[in-house]
Amino acid sequence: MKAIRIHTYGDVDALSFEDAPLPEPGPSDIRVRVHAAAVNPVDWKIRAGYLAELIPHHMPLILGWDVSGVVERVGADVTQFAVGDAVYSRPDIARDGSYAEYIVMAASEVARKPATLSHNEAAAVPLAGLTAWQALFGDAKLVSGERVLIHAGAGGVGSFAIQFAKWAGAHVIATASAGNEALVRSLGADEFVDYRSQRFEDVLDQVDVVFDTIGSDTQARSVSLLGPGGRLVSVVETPDAQALAAKGATGTFLRLMPDSTGLERIAELIDTGVVRVLIDSVFPLSECRAAHLKSQTGRSKGKIVLEVVAPETA
């Protein structure tokens, strides 16, 4: 099969479009014929070696942990899926990923693809969607009536977070650049802050939850908006526990996990029209280097997708 692999950590030149062995599923696995994958910041961070100590990988490594495709083979112990099922997943990040014509995943990590989405659209959902879902409803325990501040609302994760929070009955505040105001408001933001011309802490009242997708100074400034019982969830760095405690608030660093149940709930929201998927751009698998370079700019609106045309196996 064709795949994008790295043989050593490095810049985009480390990405090699090449032949790779067809993976064989174990008893509890399924093999999926990949129709589309998506590019996420974690992909190029792993490629560059930034997470080498945190997530041990063996080389050569196939990157990519967003996938939509069709079940092509099932393990002996798998009963919930059959050959021909259209599925999507954010699989185990410690295994080979989805920048390939085929991927093997644990069946427990997989859910049926939203029926109303194409494979390109569905591949854009799992990692970003589950990140927002687990952050808001797992770590932050967001409930109806609360005020939530979502940073980078036009991005892949932020766009899902706005929609989930609005669906849950929260008062949603989003930061983005001025050119994205109409977009984030259309997703459900009740208030908007242009981070380039305004300091959000100077123009906003107290919030119950902060969803931090940026870190550093943005995270530090966000703490000032929290009061007793406030919660900050970050997907980029561990929050300052001492600063939060001084405000009577708490913070967590999200450790995203595969979650088929969460994907099933998200698929329901998509298929009933509650949530829509934003696609920034689509690249063929062979142009993965260009997709990584675009992701590294941090300027995408929604998700970057790799379209994969996988041949049928014999």
Backbone torsions as a table, in degrees:
resi	resn	phi	psi	omega
1	MET	NA	158.7	174.3
2	LYS	-88.2	144.1	-179.7
3	ALA	-155.1	159.8	168.8
4	ILE	-98.1	118.2	179.7
5	ARG	-127.4	157.6	168.8
6	ILE	-117.0	142.4	178.3
7	HIS	-106.1	-12.1	175.8
8	THR	-158.0	157.7	177.6
9	TYR	-70.5	147.6	179.3
10	GLY	171.2	-163.1	179.6
11	ASP	-81.2	-165.3	-175.2
12	VAL	-63.3	-21.1	178.4
13	ASP	-66.6	-15.6	177.5
14	ALA	-73.9	-16.3	-179.3
15	LEU	-77.4	122.4	-176.3
16	SER	-122.1	122.7	175.8
17	PHE	-87.8	110.4	-167.8
18	GLU	-153.8	174.3	174.5
19	ASP	-77.8	142.4	178.0
20	ALA	-141.1	155.6	-179.7
21	PRO	-64.1	142.9	175.1
22	LEU	-69.0	122.8	-176.8
23	PRO	-74.2	144.3	-179.7
24	GLU	-105.2	129.8	-179.3
25	PRO	-75.7	144.3	172.0
26	GLY	-82.8	-176.1	-175.8
27	PRO	-59.1	-32.9	-177.7
28	SER	-103.7	11.9	-177.3
29	ASP	-102.5	166.6	166.3
30	ILE	-128.8	151.0	172.1
31	ARG	-106.1	129.0	-175.8
32	VAL	-114.5	133.4	171.9
33	ARG	-79.4	112.4	-171.7
34	VAL	-75.3	127.3	172.2
35	HIS	-99.2	-33.8	179.8
36	ALA	-156.8	149.4	173.1
37	ALA	-127.4	171.5	176.4
38	ALA	-130.6	155.0	179.8
39	VAL	-101.1	128.9	178.6
40	ASN	-126.3	156.2	178.7
41	PRO	-53.2	-33.1	-179.7
42	VAL	-62.7	-27.1	-179.3
43	ASP	-63.4	-51.7	-177.8
44	TRP	-76.9	-20.9	173.4
45	LYS	-69.0	-39.5	175.2
46	ILE	-67.0	-44.7	179.0
47	ARG	-55.4	-40.1	-177.8
48	ALA	-79.3	-9.3	179.0
49	GLY	90.5	7.5	-177.4
50	TYR	-65.3	-26.0	-175.9
51	LEU	-111.9	18.8	-173.9
52	ALA	-59.9	-36.6	-179.0
53	GLU	-80.0	-26.3	-177.4
54	LEU	-83.4	-40.1	-178.1
55	ILE	-124.2	101.9	-179.1
56	PRO	-72.2	126.3	177.5
57	HIS	-124.3	151.5	174.2
58	HIS	-102.1	140.5	178.9
59	MET	-94.4	148.9	-3.6
60	PRO	-72.9	153.7	-174.5
61	LEU	-122.9	133.9	171.2
62	ILE	-92.3	121.8	-179.2
63	LEU	-83.0	173.7	171.9
64	GLY	101.4	119.2	-178.6
65	TRP	-132.5	43.4	169.2
66	ASP	-138.2	131.3	-176.5
67	VAL	-152.3	144.8	168.4
68	SER	-135.2	136.4	-178.0
69	GLY	-174.6	-160.2	-175.0
70	VAL	-125.7	134.2	179.7
71	VAL	-63.0	127.2	-176.9
72	GLU	-112.1	-24.1	178.7
73	ARG	-158.0	144.6	179.4
74	VAL	-122.6	146.7	176.3
75	GLY	-71.9	164.6	-174.2
76	ALA	-60.7	-28.6	-176.0
77	ASP	-97.0	2.1	-176.0
78	VAL	-87.6	125.2	-179.8
79	THR	-119.7	-17.7	-173.5
80	GLN	-85.3	-11.0	178.7
81	PHE	-131.4	154.5	177.8
82	ALA	-132.3	159.2	176.6
83	VAL	-55.3	131.9	-179.7
84	GLY	100.9	-12.4	178.5
85	ASP	-68.8	136.1	174.2
86	ALA	-87.4	125.0	-172.3
87	VAL	-135.8	166.1	172.3
88	TYR	-145.6	161.1	-173.1
89	SER	-167.3	154.2	160.3
90	ARG	-111.3	96.3	-173.6
91	PRO	-78.5	177.3	179.3
92	ASP	-57.9	121.7	-175.6
93	ILE	-73.0	-10.2	178.8
94	ALA	-82.6	-13.1	-179.5
95	ARG	-100.6	171.5	174.0
96	ASP	-57.8	146.1	-172.6
97	GLY	-101.5	-153.9	-165.7
98	SER	-104.8	4.6	175.3
99	TYR	-77.6	61.3	-173.6
100	ALA	-161.7	165.5	179.1
101	GLU	-74.0	-22.2	177.2
102	TYR	-140.5	150.1	176.1
103	ILE	-140.2	143.8	173.4
104	VAL	-106.4	130.7	-179.0
105	MET	-137.6	155.4	170.7
106	ALA	-65.8	132.6	-178.9
107	ALA	-59.1	-28.2	-179.1
108	SER	-69.0	-13.3	-179.1
109	GLU	-94.5	-1.2	-167.2
110	VAL	-112.9	147.8	174.3
111	ALA	-133.7	162.4	176.7
112	ARG	-69.7	138.4	-178.9
113	LYS	-61.6	141.5	172.4
114	PRO	-54.2	128.2	-172.5
115	ALA	-65.6	-27.1	-175.5
116	THR	-86.3	-3.2	-176.6
117	LEU	-105.9	148.1	167.1
118	SER	-72.4	168.1	177.1
119	HIS	-64.4	-37.5	177.7
120	ASN	-59.8	-43.8	179.2
121	GLU	-68.1	-42.1	-177.8
122	ALA	-64.8	-35.9	179.5
123	ALA	-64.5	-21.0	-179.3
124	ALA	-81.0	-4.4	-171.2
125	VAL	-93.7	-50.8	-162.0
126	PRO	-54.7	-57.8	-174.8
127	LEU	-66.2	-49.9	-179.3
128	ALA	-66.8	-43.0	-179.4
129	GLY	-63.6	-45.4	179.3
130	LEU	-68.3	-33.9	176.5
131	THR	-59.5	-49.5	178.8
132	ALA	-64.7	-42.4	-177.3
133	TRP	-63.7	-50.6	-177.9
134	GLN	-68.6	-34.2	179.0
135	ALA	-66.8	-47.9	-175.0
136	LEU	-74.9	-45.4	-171.5
137	PHE	-102.4	-15.6	175.2
138	GLY	-94.3	-71.6	-176.8
139	ASP	-70.5	-47.7	-175.1
140	ALA	-82.8	-22.8	-178.8
141	LYS	53.6	46.9	179.7
142	LEU	-62.3	136.4	178.7
143	VAL	-129.0	164.6	-178.6
144	SER	-56.8	139.6	177.7
145	GLY	91.7	-12.6	179.7
146	GLU	-81.6	158.0	177.5
147	ARG	-99.4	126.4	-178.1
148	VAL	-125.8	133.5	176.0
149	LEU	-103.2	121.1	-178.3
150	ILE	-114.6	117.1	179.5
151	HIS	-84.8	147.7	-179.6
152	ALA	57.9	55.4	-174.6
153	GLY	-65.9	-18.3	-179.5
154	ALA	-89.8	-6.4	-178.3
155	GLY	-78.9	178.2	-178.4
156	GLY	-59.5	-48.7	179.8
157	VAL	-72.8	-46.0	-177.6
158	GLY	-60.5	-37.7	-178.7
159	SER	-65.4	-36.2	174.6
160	PHE	-71.5	-40.8	-177.8
161	ALA	-60.5	-42.8	177.8
162	ILE	-57.6	-47.9	-176.0
163	GLN	-67.6	-41.0	178.7
164	PHE	-64.6	-45.0	-178.3
165	ALA	-63.9	-40.9	178.5
166	LYS	-64.8	-43.2	177.0
167	TRP	-59.0	-35.3	-178.6
168	ALA	-77.9	-5.2	177.4
169	GLY	92.2	15.3	179.6
170	ALA	-83.8	160.7	170.1
171	HIS	-89.6	116.0	-168.0
172	VAL	-104.1	127.4	175.3
173	ILE	-118.5	131.5	-178.0
174	ALA	-128.3	143.4	171.9
175	THR	-105.1	145.8	176.3
176	ALA	-172.0	-179.6	174.7
177	SER	-79.2	159.2	-175.1
178	ALA	-56.0	-35.5	-178.7
179	GLY	-67.2	-12.8	-179.6
180	ASN	-105.5	8.0	-177.7
181	GLU	-60.0	-48.5	-178.6
182	ALA	-59.8	-38.4	-179.7
183	LEU	-63.7	-52.4	-175.4
184	VAL	-68.4	-31.0	175.7
185	ARG	-68.7	-35.8	178.2
186	SER	-66.6	-23.9	177.5
187	LEU	-80.1	-15.7	177.3
188	GLY	126.8	4.6	179.3
189	ALA	-66.6	130.7	177.6
190	ASP	-84.9	-31.0	177.5
191	GLU	-132.6	150.1	-177.9
192	PHE	-132.7	139.4	175.9
193	VAL	-127.6	123.8	174.3
194	ASP	-79.8	106.4	-173.5
195	TYR	-65.7	-18.4	-178.7
196	ARG	-81.1	-28.7	-176.3
197	SER	-112.1	-10.1	-177.9
198	GLN	-133.1	145.6	169.9
199	ARG	-92.4	114.1	-171.2
200	PHE	-57.3	-33.2	-179.0
201	GLU	-70.4	-17.2	179.5
202	ASP	-88.8	-18.9	-174.2
203	VAL	-115.3	-4.3	-177.9
204	LEU	-111.3	151.3	171.8
205	ASP	-85.5	177.0	-177.8
206	GLN	-59.2	144.2	177.3
207	VAL	-121.2	162.2	178.7
208	ASP	-89.8	-33.5	-175.5
209	VAL	-137.1	138.4	170.6
210	VAL	-118.3	128.0	174.1
211	PHE	-106.9	107.2	-173.5
212	ASP	-97.7	115.2	176.2
213	THR	-113.3	10.7	-175.0
214	ILE	-119.9	-44.7	178.4
215	GLY	81.3	-166.4	176.3
216	SER	53.6	-132.4	-176.2
217	ASP	-60.9	-35.3	179.6
218	THR	-62.0	-43.7	178.5
219	GLN	-64.6	-45.5	-178.3
220	ALA	-60.1	-42.2	-180.0
221	ARG	-70.1	-27.9	-178.9
222	SER	-67.1	-30.0	-177.4
223	VAL	-58.4	-32.4	-177.7
224	SER	-64.5	-18.2	-178.7
225	LEU	-89.2	-4.8	-178.5
226	LEU	-96.9	147.5	175.5
227	GLY	-122.0	-167.1	178.3
228	PRO	-55.0	129.6	-179.3
229	GLY	86.3	-3.6	179.3
230	GLY	-70.1	155.2	-178.5
231	ARG	-133.0	136.1	174.5
232	LEU	-119.7	127.5	176.0
233	VAL	-118.6	127.6	179.8
234	SER	-117.3	145.1	174.9
235	VAL	-109.0	6.1	-176.5
236	VAL	-121.8	-29.6	179.2
237	GLU	-159.8	156.7	-178.3
238	THR	-67.2	127.3	-179.2
239	PRO	-65.4	157.1	179.0
240	ASP	-78.3	99.9	-175.3
241	ALA	-61.9	-37.2	-178.6
242	GLN	-66.5	-44.6	179.3
243	ALA	-64.1	-39.4	179.0
244	LEU	-68.0	-42.3	-179.6
245	ALA	-61.1	-34.0	178.7
246	ALA	-64.1	-23.6	178.0
247	LYS	-97.7	-0.6	-176.2
248	GLY	76.1	19.1	-176.9
249	ALA	-110.7	172.3	178.9
250	THR	-131.4	162.6	179.6
251	GLY	-145.9	152.1	177.9
252	THR	-138.4	153.9	171.4
253	PHE	-103.9	119.3	-174.8
254	LEU	-68.8	129.5	172.8
255	ARG	-109.3	94.5	-174.8
256	LEU	-64.9	134.6	179.9
257	MET	-123.9	148.9	171.4
258	PRO	-55.8	143.2	-170.8
259	ASP	-156.7	89.5	-178.5
260	SER	-66.5	-34.2	178.6
261	THR	-64.8	-43.0	177.0
262	GLY	-62.0	-39.7	178.5
263	LEU	-65.5	-35.2	177.1
264	GLU	-65.0	-41.9	179.1
265	ARG	-65.7	-41.5	179.4
266	ILE	-64.8	-40.5	178.2
267	ALA	-60.3	-38.8	177.9
268	GLU	-62.3	-43.4	-180.0
269	LEU	-65.6	-36.1	178.1
270	ILE	-69.0	-47.7	-175.2
271	ASP	-70.1	-19.9	176.6
272	THR	-95.7	4.4	174.8
273	GLY	84.0	8.4	-179.8
274	VAL	-76.2	-35.5	-175.3
275	VAL	-124.3	136.3	174.2
276	ARG	-117.7	160.0	-174.3
277	VAL	-109.4	131.0	179.0
278	LEU	-100.4	122.5	176.2
279	ILE	-106.9	122.4	176.5
280	ASP	-79.1	-49.4	-175.6
281	SER	-163.5	159.2	179.5
282	VAL	-127.2	129.9	178.2
283	PHE	-121.8	146.6	169.6
284	PRO	-67.1	155.0	-177.8
285	LEU	-53.8	-38.1	-176.9
286	SER	-65.3	-17.2	179.9
287	GLU	-103.2	33.8	-178.3
288	CYS	-59.3	-34.2	-179.4
289	ARG	-60.5	-43.4	178.9
290	ALA	-64.5	-37.4	178.3
291	ALA	-64.6	-40.7	178.3
292	HIS	-64.5	-43.8	180.0
293	LEU	-60.5	-39.9	178.5
294	LYS	-66.6	-43.0	178.9
295	SER	-60.3	-38.8	-176.9
296	GLN	-67.4	-17.8	176.8
297	THR	-71.4	-23.2	-177.0
298	GLY	69.8	18.1	-174.7
299	ARG	-110.3	9.4	-177.3
300	SER	-75.0	147.4	173.8
301	LYS	-103.5	102.7	-172.9
302	GLY	86.3	-154.3	-169.6
303	LYS	-102.5	151.8	173.5
304	ILE	-100.7	128.4	-172.5
305	VAL	-118.1	142.9	171.9
306	LEU	-106.8	120.7	179.5
307	GLU	-89.1	128.8	-176.1
308	VAL	-119.5	129.5	175.8
309	VAL	-110.0	97.1	-174.9
310	ALA	-93.3	132.3	176.7
311	PRO	-73.8	153.9	174.5
312	GLU	-66.7	142.6	175.2
313	THR	-82.6	161.0	-179.0
314	ALA	-73.4	NA	NA
